[in-house]
Structures are given as C-alpha cells and as structure tokens.
Amino acid sequence: METSETLIRENQFNLINQSSIVVGKIVAISISKKKGIPKSNVDSATLIKDFGLEGDAHAGKWHRQVSFLAFESIKKMRAAGLPKIRPGAFAENITTEFIDIPNLKVGNLLQIGNDTELEITQIGKECHTRCAIYYKVGDCVMPSEGVFAKVINSGKIYLDDDVQIIET
C-alpha cells in the first residue's frame, strides 16, 4: 500500500540551480473549518475569486485568502526533529514542490492548472503566540517561509496540478 509519503515525487530538476525553477506541483491541498488547528488534506478544492478556498476558515475578503508552503520547508522541519509532520500541519492551504515559495515576492502571480490565478500579497507572518511545532523543535517555518495570496481567477484545483510563476 502506498502512503502519502511514497506518492511525493523525487525532484526531477537540477538541484544545483533550484532558484531557476518556476514550475512546481501541488502535493497537498488543506482546509479547516476553524482557525488555529491543523488543516485536513483533500484531493481537490475550489478557489473563489476575492475570497479564497471554499470551506476554509481563513477564506474571506482580505489579503491572506490562501497560504502556501513548500514541501521542501516541511522536509527541513522533519530533519529538525519532527519526522512525521505532514502537509497541513502548519495551517497552510497549498503545499507545493519544486518551486521556490520562500523567495516569491509580493505581486508575483501564480497560475494553478489552466485557469486559476493568485497574487502573492504577503511574505511570512508574525507569530503572536508560539505554536506546538515551535515548542517541540524551537522553530517553525511558516512565519519565515510561508506566503499568502489572494485569488484573482476562480477555479477548481487538484493534487498534482502544475503551479507556475506567470509574472515575477
């Protein structure tokens, strides 16, 4: 039986020049009904223009409608002492692989699949209270490596969809 870990592909790109990679993949889509809890993984979701992910507690008419975190950031936390930490545990909505999420800039546009577009609106976030992850390993990647976006074009997104930077 395959686990979610075995479904994550190995990076097929040049590891020496990762910063040049502008196309990645969705490896997890996560939503929650309440704020302040880890999100549950789903196979697909609907992004709603000027609102966010349908059914997610963080959706709304504000600048942080959808959050992104790179799977590579999750791997760092696994190596730091949380070997079983999973996508969604950082309350991120979309976990990507093969795209340099921590180095995106406010104003970058991302396309997911064929139709959906998002605009990066915030890099990182301030943690007002320390989360359980911080207390376990002394650090958390979401405040420094997570990014937030607003939805420009609605659409349905799926696991394994391409994520592409369409404007830098």
LUMDOLUM-128996 format. One record per residue: residue in one letter; x, y, z of N, C-alpha, C in turn; residue number from 1. Coordinates in Angstrom, 3 decimals. Atoms other than C-alpha are relative to their C-alpha. Layout:
BEGIN
+------+----------+----------+----------+----------+----------+----------+----------+----------+----------+------+
| resn |     n.px |     n.py |     n.pz |    ca.px |    ca.py |    ca.pz |     c.px |     c.py |     c.pz | resi |
+------+----------+----------+----------+----------+----------+----------+----------+----------+----------+------+
|    A |        X |        Y |        Z |        X |        Y |        Z |        X |        Y |        Z |  NUM |
...
+------+----------+----------+----------+----------+----------+----------+----------+----------+----------+------+
END
This chain:
BEGIN
+------+----------+----------+----------+----------+----------+----------+----------+----------+----------+------+
| resn |     n.px |     n.py |     n.pz |    ca.px |    ca.py |    ca.pz |     c.px |     c.py |     c.pz | resi |
+------+----------+----------+----------+----------+----------+----------+----------+----------+----------+------+
|    M |    0.833 |   -1.181 |    0.000 |    0.000 |    0.000 |    0.000 |    0.879 |    1.247 |    0.000 |    1 |
|    E |   -0.772 |   -1.235 |    0.064 |    1.335 |    3.435 |   -0.916 |   -0.465 |    0.952 |    1.080 |    2 |
|    T |    0.347 |   -1.042 |   -0.959 |    1.466 |    6.081 |    1.775 |    0.119 |    1.341 |   -0.698 |    3 |
|    S |   -0.129 |   -1.325 |    0.611 |    1.221 |    9.804 |    1.121 |    1.463 |    0.353 |   -0.219 |    4 |
|    E |   -1.432 |   -0.276 |    0.155 |    4.999 |    9.915 |    1.590 |    0.543 |   -0.630 |   -1.280 |    5 |
|    T |   -0.517 |    0.643 |    1.195 |    5.613 |    7.439 |   -1.234 |   -0.559 |    0.632 |   -1.262 |    6 |
|    L |    0.573 |   -0.660 |    1.167 |    3.394 |    9.482 |   -3.525 |    0.736 |    1.283 |   -0.359 |    7 |
|    I |   -0.781 |   -1.206 |    0.283 |    5.716 |   12.501 |   -3.228 |    1.138 |   -0.387 |   -0.941 |    8 |
|    R |   -1.011 |    0.309 |    1.001 |    7.935 |   12.501 |   -6.289 |    1.366 |    0.546 |    0.401 |    9 |
|    E |   -1.340 |   -0.547 |   -0.159 |   11.662 |   12.949 |   -6.195 |    0.186 |    1.138 |   -0.991 |   10 |
|    N |   -0.205 |   -1.166 |    0.853 |   12.818 |   16.259 |   -7.665 |    0.723 |   -0.414 |   -1.271 |   11 |
|    Q |   -0.567 |    0.379 |    1.291 |   13.462 |   15.710 |  -11.353 |    0.848 |    1.114 |   -0.603 |   12 |
|    F |   -0.706 |   -1.151 |    0.527 |   15.110 |   19.109 |  -11.777 |    1.424 |    0.061 |    0.530 |   13 |
|    N |   -1.382 |   -0.210 |   -0.395 |   18.685 |   20.262 |  -11.407 |    0.054 |    0.576 |    1.412 |   14 |
|    L |   -0.037 |   -0.442 |   -1.384 |   19.268 |   20.514 |   -7.650 |    0.978 |    1.148 |    0.224 |   15 |
|    I |   -0.984 |   -1.072 |   -0.155 |   22.218 |   22.887 |   -8.116 |   -0.600 |    1.351 |   -0.349 |   16 |
|    N |    0.564 |   -1.266 |    0.472 |   20.084 |   25.547 |   -9.830 |   -1.498 |    0.071 |    0.296 |   17 |
|    Q |    1.418 |    0.024 |   -0.339 |   16.761 |   25.269 |   -7.959 |   -0.664 |    1.361 |   -0.146 |   18 |
|    S |    0.635 |   -1.318 |    0.051 |   16.195 |   29.034 |   -7.972 |   -0.535 |    0.332 |   -1.387 |   19 |
|    S |    0.494 |   -0.275 |    1.346 |   15.616 |   28.920 |  -11.737 |   -1.307 |   -0.729 |   -0.305 |   20 |
|    I |    1.210 |    0.776 |    0.226 |   12.664 |   26.553 |  -11.380 |   -1.210 |    0.883 |    0.266 |   21 |
|    V |    1.182 |   -0.829 |   -0.170 |    9.412 |   28.417 |  -11.935 |   -1.292 |   -0.791 |   -0.153 |   22 |
|    V |    1.182 |    0.848 |    0.073 |    7.030 |   25.467 |  -12.341 |    0.134 |   -1.082 |    1.065 |   23 |
|    G |    0.021 |    1.025 |   -1.026 |    6.101 |   23.219 |   -9.459 |   -1.289 |   -0.787 |   -0.064 |   24 |
|    K |    1.195 |    0.845 |   -0.086 |    3.360 |   20.824 |   -8.407 |   -0.647 |    0.184 |    1.368 |   25 |
|    I |    0.705 |    0.063 |   -1.280 |    0.697 |   20.745 |   -5.714 |    0.166 |   -1.407 |    0.556 |   26 |
|    V |   -0.100 |    1.306 |   -0.646 |    1.466 |   17.914 |   -3.282 |   -1.028 |   -0.160 |    1.108 |   27 |
|    A |    1.080 |    0.094 |   -0.986 |   -1.268 |   18.770 |   -0.748 |   -0.876 |    1.239 |   -0.086 |   28 |
|    I |    0.985 |   -1.067 |   -0.137 |   -4.421 |   20.871 |   -0.514 |   -0.636 |   -0.228 |    1.363 |   29 |
|    S |    0.450 |    0.175 |   -1.379 |   -5.550 |   21.504 |    3.067 |   -0.991 |    1.086 |    0.389 |   30 |
|    I |    1.008 |   -0.950 |   -0.474 |   -8.604 |   23.132 |    4.626 |   -0.382 |   -0.341 |    1.440 |   31 |
|    S |    0.545 |    0.229 |   -1.342 |  -10.095 |   23.550 |    8.091 |   -1.221 |    0.881 |    0.191 |   32 |
|    K |    1.226 |   -0.748 |   -0.292 |  -13.457 |   24.721 |    9.394 |    0.240 |    1.064 |    1.072 |   33 |
|    K |   -0.310 |   -0.936 |   -1.078 |  -11.828 |   26.540 |   12.360 |    1.437 |    0.477 |   -0.130 |   34 |
|    K |   -1.358 |   -0.523 |   -0.048 |   -8.771 |   28.759 |   12.738 |    0.730 |   -0.592 |    1.201 |   35 |
|    G |   -0.813 |    0.432 |   -1.122 |   -5.885 |   27.705 |   14.955 |    0.185 |   -1.494 |    0.147 |   36 |
|    I |   -0.187 |    1.451 |   -0.056 |   -5.921 |   23.988 |   14.159 |    0.673 |   -0.459 |   -1.294 |   37 |
|    P |   -0.550 |    0.523 |    1.252 |   -4.006 |   21.842 |   11.650 |   -1.132 |   -0.256 |   -0.992 |   38 |
|    K |    1.000 |    0.174 |    1.041 |   -5.817 |   21.543 |    8.346 |   -0.042 |   -1.455 |   -0.462 |   39 |
|    S |    0.174 |    1.340 |    0.554 |   -7.170 |   18.347 |    6.786 |    0.297 |    0.016 |   -1.489 |   40 |
|    N |   -0.354 |    0.099 |    1.417 |   -5.892 |   17.210 |    3.408 |   -1.185 |   -0.505 |   -0.809 |   41 |
|    V |    1.066 |    0.372 |    0.925 |   -8.318 |   16.951 |    0.489 |    0.612 |   -0.206 |   -1.384 |   42 |
|    D |   -0.512 |    0.284 |    1.345 |   -7.901 |   15.768 |   -3.110 |   -0.183 |    1.158 |   -0.971 |   43 |
|    S |    0.266 |   -1.134 |    0.885 |   -9.349 |   18.918 |   -4.686 |   -0.723 |    1.068 |    0.813 |   44 |
|    A |    0.700 |   -1.103 |   -0.663 |  -10.802 |   22.287 |   -3.754 |   -0.345 |    1.048 |   -1.044 |   45 |
|    T |    0.385 |   -1.089 |    0.884 |  -12.444 |   25.309 |   -5.326 |    0.537 |    1.311 |    0.553 |   46 |
|    L |   -0.469 |   -1.344 |   -0.342 |  -10.691 |   28.680 |   -5.271 |   -1.035 |    0.989 |   -0.521 |   47 |
|    I |    1.023 |   -0.977 |    0.344 |  -13.184 |   31.551 |   -5.264 |    0.628 |    1.386 |   -0.069 |   48 |
|    K |   -0.569 |   -1.330 |    0.230 |  -12.202 |   34.945 |   -6.678 |   -0.328 |    0.934 |    1.172 |   49 |
|    D |    0.120 |   -0.981 |   -1.081 |  -11.627 |   37.590 |   -3.975 |   -0.488 |   -0.597 |    1.314 |   50 |
|    F |    0.469 |    0.627 |   -1.232 |  -12.445 |   35.043 |   -1.259 |    0.971 |   -1.039 |    0.550 |   51 |
|    G |   -0.914 |    1.038 |   -0.476 |  -10.119 |   32.008 |   -1.049 |   -0.522 |   -1.385 |   -0.273 |   52 |
|    L |    0.393 |    1.401 |    0.169 |  -10.605 |   28.269 |   -0.671 |   -1.375 |   -0.234 |    0.614 |   53 |
|    E |    1.347 |    0.305 |   -0.479 |  -14.219 |   27.210 |   -0.389 |    0.079 |   -0.953 |    1.195 |   54 |
|    G |    0.047 |    0.854 |   -1.174 |  -14.873 |   25.766 |    3.065 |    1.141 |    0.176 |    0.983 |   55 |
|    D |   -1.131 |   -0.200 |   -0.905 |  -11.677 |   27.073 |    4.701 |   -0.256 |    1.193 |    0.918 |   56 |
|    A |    0.231 |   -1.038 |   -1.005 |  -11.792 |   29.158 |    7.884 |    0.765 |    1.294 |   -0.277 |   57 |
|    H |   -0.794 |   -1.202 |    0.272 |   -9.126 |   31.588 |    6.607 |   -0.468 |    0.763 |   -1.237 |   58 |
|    A |    0.523 |   -0.684 |    1.188 |  -11.061 |   32.479 |    3.446 |   -0.779 |    1.237 |    0.424 |   59 |
|    G |    0.751 |   -1.219 |   -0.284 |  -12.613 |   35.922 |    3.280 |    0.491 |    1.135 |   -0.869 |   60 |
|    K |   -0.366 |   -1.164 |    0.816 |  -12.371 |   39.354 |    1.719 |    1.137 |    0.747 |    0.685 |   61 |
|    W |   -1.194 |   -0.625 |   -0.554 |   -8.838 |   40.145 |    2.893 |    1.196 |   -0.450 |   -0.803 |   62 |
|    H |   -1.177 |    0.261 |    0.828 |   -5.275 |   39.837 |    1.635 |    0.633 |   -1.376 |    0.240 |   63 |
|    R |   -0.575 |    1.321 |   -0.286 |   -4.456 |   36.426 |    3.203 |   -1.042 |   -1.090 |   -0.217 |   64 |
|    Q |    1.068 |    0.956 |    0.310 |   -7.080 |   34.279 |    1.456 |    0.503 |   -1.432 |   -0.099 |   65 |
|    V |   -0.572 |    1.328 |    0.225 |   -4.778 |   31.337 |    0.627 |    1.454 |    0.032 |    0.448 |   66 |
|    S |   -1.400 |    0.072 |   -0.435 |   -1.500 |   30.260 |    2.235 |    0.717 |   -1.139 |   -0.712 |   67 |
|    F |   -0.862 |    0.967 |    0.690 |    1.361 |   28.388 |    0.578 |    1.213 |   -0.320 |    0.861 |   68 |
|    L |   -1.247 |    0.422 |   -0.614 |    4.274 |   26.413 |    1.988 |    0.622 |   -1.051 |   -0.903 |   69 |
|    A |   -0.709 |    0.980 |    0.825 |    6.905 |   24.422 |    0.096 |    0.206 |   -1.299 |    0.777 |   70 |
|    F |   -0.269 |    1.292 |   -0.629 |    7.229 |   20.712 |    0.821 |    1.451 |   -0.067 |    0.463 |   71 |
|    E |   -1.406 |   -0.048 |   -0.409 |   10.968 |   21.382 |    0.999 |    0.139 |    0.613 |    1.389 |   72 |
|    S |   -0.009 |   -0.587 |   -1.344 |   10.254 |   23.536 |    4.090 |   -0.468 |   -1.015 |    1.036 |   73 |
|    I |    0.467 |    1.049 |   -0.907 |    8.343 |   20.666 |    5.673 |    1.107 |   -1.023 |    0.231 |   74 |
|    K |   -1.128 |    0.933 |   -0.147 |   11.321 |   18.389 |    4.999 |    1.030 |    0.545 |    0.990 |   75 |
|    K |   -0.935 |   -0.603 |   -0.963 |   13.510 |   20.854 |    6.962 |   -0.478 |   -0.241 |    1.422 |   76 |
|    M |    0.549 |    0.220 |   -1.331 |   11.196 |   20.520 |    9.947 |    0.053 |   -1.478 |    0.380 |   77 |
|    R |   -0.159 |    1.428 |   -0.279 |   11.258 |   16.739 |    9.632 |    1.420 |   -0.287 |    0.461 |   78 |
|    A |   -1.403 |    0.201 |   -0.358 |   15.050 |   16.848 |    9.762 |    0.335 |    0.630 |    1.350 |   79 |
|    A |   -0.246 |   -0.691 |   -1.272 |   14.871 |   19.184 |   12.782 |   -0.592 |   -0.740 |    1.195 |   80 |
|    G |    0.501 |    0.781 |   -1.118 |   13.073 |   16.566 |   14.852 |   -1.477 |   -0.343 |   -0.041 |   81 |
|    L |    1.415 |    0.354 |    0.148 |    9.516 |   16.160 |   13.550 |   -0.172 |   -0.909 |   -1.216 |   82 |
|    P |   -0.036 |    0.864 |    1.182 |    9.868 |   13.153 |   11.226 |   -1.377 |   -0.333 |   -0.588 |   83 |
|    K |    1.325 |    0.369 |    0.504 |    6.098 |   12.595 |   10.910 |   -0.868 |    1.214 |   -0.326 |   84 |
|    I |    0.801 |   -1.199 |    0.288 |    4.997 |   16.212 |   10.332 |   -0.500 |   -0.071 |   -1.436 |   85 |
|    R |    0.644 |    0.171 |    1.309 |    2.608 |   16.361 |    7.381 |   -0.440 |    1.338 |   -0.568 |   86 |
|    P |    0.595 |   -1.202 |    0.586 |    1.365 |   18.953 |    4.920 |   -1.348 |    0.296 |    0.667 |   87 |
|    G |    1.212 |   -0.441 |   -0.675 |   -1.442 |   20.968 |    6.513 |    0.210 |    0.251 |    1.480 |   88 |
|    A |   -0.276 |   -0.164 |   -1.430 |    0.095 |   20.796 |    9.999 |    0.412 |    1.434 |    0.346 |   89 |
|    F |   -0.397 |   -1.388 |   -0.216 |    1.382 |   24.357 |    9.567 |   -1.152 |    0.956 |   -0.317 |   90 |
|    A |    1.216 |   -0.745 |    0.361 |   -2.168 |   25.504 |    8.657 |    0.105 |    0.633 |   -1.380 |   91 |
|    E |   -0.085 |   -0.489 |    1.377 |   -1.080 |   26.095 |    5.055 |   -1.088 |   -0.663 |   -0.839 |   92 |
|    N |    1.033 |    0.536 |    0.891 |   -3.677 |   25.629 |    2.321 |    0.577 |   -0.834 |   -1.128 |   93 |
|    I |   -0.564 |    0.679 |    1.169 |   -1.442 |   24.602 |   -0.566 |    1.478 |   -0.264 |    0.270 |   94 |
|    T |   -1.396 |    0.402 |   -0.147 |    1.789 |   22.664 |   -0.222 |    0.503 |   -0.338 |   -1.392 |   95 |
|    T |   -0.560 |    0.183 |    1.338 |    3.977 |   22.755 |   -3.317 |    1.333 |   -0.724 |    0.072 |   96 |
|    E |   -1.333 |    0.589 |    0.120 |    7.092 |   21.007 |   -4.515 |    0.613 |    0.508 |   -1.294 |   97 |
|    F |   -0.790 |   -0.410 |    1.166 |    9.804 |   22.114 |   -6.970 |   -0.149 |    1.476 |   -0.361 |   98 |
|    I |    0.102 |   -1.432 |    0.282 |    9.015 |   25.851 |   -6.748 |    0.499 |    0.734 |    1.241 |   99 |
|    D |   -0.685 |   -0.712 |   -1.081 |   10.913 |   28.373 |   -4.618 |   -0.968 |    0.947 |    0.722 |  100 |
|    I |    1.025 |   -0.779 |   -0.707 |    7.991 |   29.528 |   -2.450 |    0.615 |    1.053 |    0.932 |  101 |
|    P |   -0.512 |   -1.008 |   -0.940 |   10.133 |   31.265 |    0.235 |    0.580 |    1.251 |   -0.667 |  102 |
|    N |   -0.593 |   -1.160 |    0.671 |   11.641 |   33.599 |   -2.363 |   -0.946 |    0.707 |   -0.971 |  103 |
|    L |    0.963 |   -0.760 |    0.794 |    8.446 |   34.749 |   -4.064 |   -0.066 |    1.421 |    0.537 |  104 |
|    K |    0.113 |   -1.420 |   -0.374 |    7.766 |   38.482 |   -3.967 |   -1.465 |    0.418 |   -0.042 |  105 |
|    V |    1.341 |   -0.571 |    0.056 |    4.617 |   40.448 |   -3.229 |   -0.232 |    0.503 |   -1.421 |  106 |
|    G |    0.332 |   -0.378 |    1.369 |    2.918 |   40.986 |   -6.595 |    0.212 |   -1.107 |   -1.007 |  107 |
|    N |   -0.140 |    1.136 |    0.915 |    4.088 |   37.700 |   -8.178 |   -1.365 |   -0.633 |   -0.221 |  108 |
|    L |    1.233 |    0.712 |    0.332 |    1.266 |   35.910 |   -9.952 |    0.308 |   -1.474 |   -0.167 |  109 |
|    L |   -0.122 |    1.442 |    0.146 |    0.835 |   32.149 |   -9.713 |   -1.209 |   -0.517 |   -0.750 |  110 |
|    Q |    1.083 |    0.694 |    0.695 |   -1.209 |   30.010 |  -12.063 |    0.003 |   -1.436 |    0.482 |  111 |
|    I |    0.146 |    1.398 |   -0.388 |   -2.542 |   26.685 |  -10.832 |   -0.907 |   -0.654 |   -1.032 |  112 |
|    G |    0.755 |    0.651 |    1.062 |   -3.733 |   24.279 |  -13.503 |   -0.110 |    0.927 |   -1.196 |  113 |
|    N |    0.168 |   -0.812 |    1.207 |   -5.155 |   26.004 |  -16.575 |   -0.628 |    1.361 |    0.242 |  114 |
|    D |    0.831 |   -1.193 |   -0.130 |   -7.418 |   28.695 |  -15.153 |    0.244 |    0.850 |    1.248 |  115 |
|    T |   -0.032 |   -0.697 |   -1.277 |   -6.762 |   29.628 |  -11.546 |    1.246 |    0.870 |    0.131 |  116 |
|    E |   -1.118 |   -0.918 |   -0.246 |   -4.594 |   32.662 |  -10.733 |   -0.104 |    0.578 |    1.391 |  117 |
|    L |   -0.077 |   -0.626 |   -1.306 |   -3.448 |   34.047 |   -7.407 |    1.121 |    1.028 |   -0.026 |  118 |
|    E |   -1.027 |   -1.020 |   -0.132 |   -1.428 |   37.134 |   -6.489 |    0.578 |   -0.059 |    1.411 |  119 |
|    I |   -0.661 |    0.030 |   -1.303 |    1.132 |   36.965 |   -3.688 |   -0.190 |    1.366 |    0.668 |  120 |
|    T |    0.320 |   -1.235 |   -0.716 |    0.139 |   39.546 |   -1.065 |    0.816 |    0.192 |    1.269 |  121 |
|    Q |   -0.775 |   -0.112 |   -1.235 |    2.313 |   38.773 |    1.964 |    1.012 |   -1.123 |    0.062 |  122 |
|    I |   -1.060 |    0.978 |   -0.197 |    5.579 |   37.017 |    2.706 |    0.150 |   -0.210 |    1.500 |  123 |
|    G |   -0.125 |    0.301 |   -1.426 |    5.728 |   35.268 |    6.056 |   -1.116 |    0.607 |    0.816 |  124 |
|    K |    0.993 |   -0.566 |   -0.907 |    3.718 |   36.242 |    9.087 |    0.591 |    0.076 |    1.394 |  125 |
|    E |   -0.434 |   -0.108 |   -1.385 |    4.187 |   37.296 |   12.657 |   -0.754 |   -1.028 |    0.830 |  126 |
|    C |    0.650 |    0.934 |   -0.915 |    3.521 |   34.592 |   15.220 |   -0.187 |    0.712 |    1.332 |  127 |
|    H |    0.282 |   -0.695 |   -1.253 |    1.811 |   36.254 |   18.160 |    0.141 |   -0.934 |    1.193 |  128 |
|    T |   -0.206 |    1.010 |   -1.030 |    1.876 |   33.050 |   20.183 |    0.760 |   -1.147 |   -0.647 |  129 |
|    R |   -0.774 |    1.123 |    0.517 |    4.244 |   30.149 |   19.786 |   -0.898 |   -1.221 |   -0.172 |  130 |
|    C |    0.804 |    1.189 |    0.275 |    2.690 |   27.059 |   18.185 |    0.666 |   -1.235 |    0.606 |  131 |
|    A |   -0.522 |    1.261 |   -0.537 |    3.159 |   23.463 |   19.312 |    1.251 |   -0.442 |   -0.742 |  132 |
|    I |   -1.190 |    0.365 |    0.786 |    5.664 |   22.917 |   16.496 |    1.222 |    0.733 |    0.536 |  133 |
|    Y |   -1.120 |   -0.796 |   -0.539 |    7.860 |   25.743 |   17.827 |    0.485 |   -0.589 |    1.322 |  134 |
|    Y |   -0.392 |    0.529 |   -1.308 |    7.821 |   24.281 |   21.336 |    0.668 |   -1.366 |   -0.103 |  135 |
|    K |   -0.621 |    1.320 |    0.148 |    8.793 |   20.823 |   20.065 |    1.419 |    0.074 |   -0.531 |  136 |
|    V |   -1.328 |   -0.033 |    0.627 |   11.816 |   21.845 |   17.954 |    0.690 |    1.363 |    0.058 |  137 |
|    G |   -0.629 |   -1.308 |   -0.147 |   12.479 |   25.515 |   18.742 |   -0.077 |    0.890 |   -1.223 |  138 |
|    D |    0.120 |   -0.796 |    1.221 |   11.481 |   26.812 |   15.318 |   -1.285 |   -0.415 |   -0.727 |  139 |
|    C |    1.128 |    0.317 |    0.871 |    8.642 |   26.929 |   12.800 |    0.252 |    0.712 |   -1.327 |  140 |
|    V |   -0.307 |   -0.571 |    1.317 |    8.956 |   27.547 |    9.053 |   -1.087 |    0.920 |   -0.543 |  141 |
|    M |    1.083 |   -0.790 |    0.594 |    5.561 |   29.117 |    8.380 |    0.224 |    1.511 |    0.127 |  142 |
|    P |   -0.192 |   -1.456 |   -0.084 |    6.429 |   32.605 |    9.733 |    1.033 |    0.557 |   -0.978 |  143 |
|    S |   -1.044 |   -0.513 |    0.886 |    9.522 |   32.898 |    7.532 |   -0.084 |   -0.529 |   -1.433 |  144 |
|    E |   -0.007 |    0.617 |    1.324 |    8.843 |   30.581 |    4.573 |   -1.385 |   -0.169 |   -0.622 |  145 |
|    G |    1.351 |    0.053 |    0.546 |    5.066 |   30.650 |    4.152 |   -0.324 |    1.295 |   -0.724 |  146 |
|    V |    0.442 |   -1.203 |    0.709 |    3.453 |   33.081 |    1.721 |   -1.526 |   -0.030 |   -0.113 |  147 |
|    F |    1.453 |   -0.140 |    0.059 |   -0.094 |   34.369 |    1.336 |   -0.392 |    0.662 |   -1.309 |  148 |
|    A |    0.456 |   -0.495 |    1.301 |   -2.146 |   35.197 |   -1.730 |   -1.491 |    0.282 |    0.034 |  149 |
|    K |    1.434 |   -0.172 |    0.238 |   -5.499 |   36.455 |   -2.908 |   -0.325 |   -0.616 |   -1.351 |  150 |
|    V |    0.424 |    0.682 |    1.219 |   -7.485 |   34.704 |   -5.617 |   -0.433 |    1.037 |   -1.036 |  151 |
|    I |    0.299 |   -0.912 |    1.108 |   -7.595 |   36.603 |   -8.942 |   -1.008 |   -0.650 |   -0.956 |  152 |
|    N |    0.914 |    0.760 |    0.870 |   -9.318 |   33.909 |  -11.092 |   -0.405 |   -1.277 |    0.704 |  153 |
|    S |    0.548 |    1.188 |   -0.655 |  -11.568 |   31.215 |   -9.644 |    0.281 |   -1.263 |   -0.804 |  154 |
|    G |   -0.105 |    1.278 |    0.675 |  -11.314 |   27.546 |  -10.458 |    0.192 |   -1.129 |    0.975 |  155 |
|    K |   -0.198 |    1.216 |   -0.779 |  -11.022 |   24.008 |   -9.226 |    1.471 |   -0.380 |   -0.084 |  156 |
|    I |   -1.392 |    0.459 |   -0.020 |   -7.568 |   22.785 |   -8.150 |    0.042 |   -1.431 |    0.515 |  157 |
|    Y |   -0.132 |    1.416 |   -0.317 |   -6.353 |   19.221 |   -7.746 |    1.435 |   -0.306 |    0.413 |  158 |
|    L |   -1.345 |    0.505 |   -0.276 |   -3.411 |   17.343 |   -6.287 |    0.719 |   -0.226 |   -1.315 |  159 |
|    D |   -0.875 |    0.200 |    1.153 |   -0.549 |   17.198 |   -8.784 |   -0.175 |    1.058 |   -1.093 |  160 |
|    D |    0.087 |   -1.105 |    0.967 |   -1.695 |   20.357 |  -10.645 |    1.323 |    0.743 |   -0.062 |  161 |
|    D |   -1.164 |   -0.876 |    0.144 |    1.107 |   22.498 |  -12.030 |   -0.253 |    1.320 |    0.714 |  162 |
|    V |   -0.002 |   -1.344 |   -0.580 |    1.917 |   25.693 |  -10.137 |    1.109 |    0.747 |   -0.720 |  163 |
|    Q |   -0.977 |   -0.716 |    0.815 |    3.663 |   28.259 |  -12.307 |    0.011 |    1.472 |    0.362 |  164 |
|    I |   -0.140 |   -1.436 |   -0.167 |    5.015 |   31.727 |  -11.663 |   -0.234 |    0.602 |   -1.392 |  165 |
|    I |    0.297 |   -0.564 |    1.318 |    3.456 |   33.737 |  -14.514 |    0.426 |    1.457 |   -0.119 |  166 |
|    E |   -0.545 |   -1.356 |    0.032 |    4.825 |   37.144 |  -13.530 |    0.919 |    0.151 |    1.201 |  167 |
|    T |   -0.937 |   -0.182 |   -1.117 |    7.891 |   37.992 |  -11.457 |    0.426 |    1.433 |    0.118 |  168 |
+------+----------+----------+----------+----------+----------+----------+----------+----------+----------+------+
END
